[in-house]
Every structure is written in C-alpha cells, then in structure tokens.
Amino acid sequence: MINILKQNWTYLVGAIIGGIGGYLYWFYIGCSSGTCPITASPTMSIIWGAAMGSLLLSFFKKGGNEE
C-alpha cells in the first residue's frame, strides 16, 4: 500500500487540491439558478475538481518504461 502511494502521490495531491478548488468554486461562484450540471451541487463540483486536479498534476509526473 505504501509503495502504491509513493508511486502515485501526484494524482492524490492533485485530487485533493482540485477537490478543494471545486468546493471553493461552488461556494463563491456556483450556479444561482441551480440548473448547471457541474456547479449546482457541491458534490459534483468536488468530484470534477478532483478529476481535473489529478489530470493536471499527472502532466508533471515523471514517465518511464516500467516494463
């Protein structure tokens, strides 16, 4: 388990930062009418923020052939 976390820490950190960012986006900007599919609820904003954060930080992960 520790080895998996060491190898994929960038995804985890990105997901945490993105989730916090998604919540803050919902809290401060959000959707006033409630019809926006992503920003209408804090849960969806956190999920999308976590996904985008982990994708963004995955670009900074050192790649290599682990064969």
Helices and strands as residue ranges (DSSP letters): H 2-7, H 9-28, H 42-58
